[in-house]
């Protein structure tokens, strides 16, 4: 099984995957995993990936063009994409 995770915090994901039973499964080649950071596909000097909500209000939203570039960069394009 091959997983590709998109995260703004790749080191957090990688540290989780390098411990315990999950790491044991990785060492036995039960699964493989790679982490894609959307900031790697940002086009400005600050590597910005978020924008203000279009309807106003609090919070930030992911810029769709950055997410599109990140998803197109996946090595395995045959699998499912699950948004959380």
Secondary structure per residue as TSV (DSSP state, phi and psi in degrees):
chain	resnum	aa	ss	phi	psi
A	1	X	-	360.0	136.7
A	2	X	E	-120.7	126.4
A	3	X	E	-115.1	140.2
A	4	X	E	-126.4	118.8
A	5	X	E	-109.3	133.2
A	6	X	E	-100.3	121.8
A	7	X	-	-151.3	142.9
A	8	X	S	-76.9	-9.2
A	9	X	-	-125.7	68.0
A	10	X	H	-62.9	-34.5
A	11	X	H	-66.5	-32.8
A	12	X	H	-64.2	-44.8
A	13	X	H	-66.0	-46.3
A	14	X	H	-62.8	-37.2
A	15	X	H	-67.4	-37.1
A	16	X	H	-64.3	-42.0
A	17	X	H	-74.0	-11.9
A	18	X	T	-98.3	14.1
A	19	X	S	-131.2	155.2
A	20	X	H	63.7	-150.0
A	21	X	H	-66.5	-30.2
A	22	X	H	-64.3	-41.8
A	23	X	H	-68.5	-36.2
A	24	X	H	-61.6	-41.4
A	25	X	H	-64.6	-37.4
A	26	X	H	-64.5	-44.0
A	27	X	H	-64.9	-28.5
A	28	X	T	-90.3	10.5
A	29	X	T	58.6	32.4
A	30	X	S	-77.0	-31.5
A	31	X	-	-148.4	164.4
A	32	X	E	-132.5	156.2
A	33	X	E	-149.4	141.8
A	34	X	E	-134.0	152.7
A	35	X	E	-119.0	128.3
A	36	X	E	-106.5	131.6
A	37	X	-	-103.1	117.7
A	38	X	G	-57.7	-26.1
A	39	X	G	-62.3	-25.0
A	40	X	G	-67.2	-16.9
A	41	X	G	-111.4	7.6
A	42	X	-	-75.7	149.4
A	43	X	-	-106.8	2.7
A	44	X	S	-107.0	170.6
A	45	X	T	-66.1	-25.7
A	46	X	T	-93.6	-0.6
A	47	X	-	57.2	43.1
A	48	X	-	-72.0	135.5
A	49	X	-	-122.9	-5.0
A	50	X	E	-121.5	163.6
A	51	X	E	-145.2	164.2
A	52	X	E	-72.0	150.7
A	53	X	-	-59.9	139.0
A	54	X	T	-68.4	-27.9
A	55	X	T	-89.9	3.7
A	56	X	-	87.3	-173.8
A	57	X	-	96.4	-179.6
A	58	X	S	-80.2	160.0
A	59	X	S	95.1	-176.7
A	60	X	E	-135.5	159.7
A	61	X	E	-128.5	152.0
A	62	X	E	-70.7	135.3
A	63	X	-	-68.8	126.3
A	64	X	H	-63.3	-33.4
A	65	X	H	-68.7	-32.3
A	66	X	H	-69.6	-43.6
A	67	X	H	-63.8	-38.0
A	68	X	H	-63.1	-45.8
A	69	X	H	-61.5	-40.1
A	70	X	H	-64.6	-45.0
A	71	X	H	-68.0	-32.7
A	72	X	H	-70.7	-21.5
A	73	X	T	-84.5	-3.5
A	74	X	-	-58.7	141.4
A	75	X	S	-72.2	-40.7
A	76	X	-	-104.7	97.8
A	77	X	T	-89.3	2.8
A	78	X	T	-89.7	-17.8
A	79	X	S	-79.4	178.3
A	80	X	-	-82.3	151.6
A	81	X	-	-109.3	124.9
A	82	X	-	-118.5	118.0
A	83	X	-	-91.1	132.9
A	84	X	-	-112.3	360.0
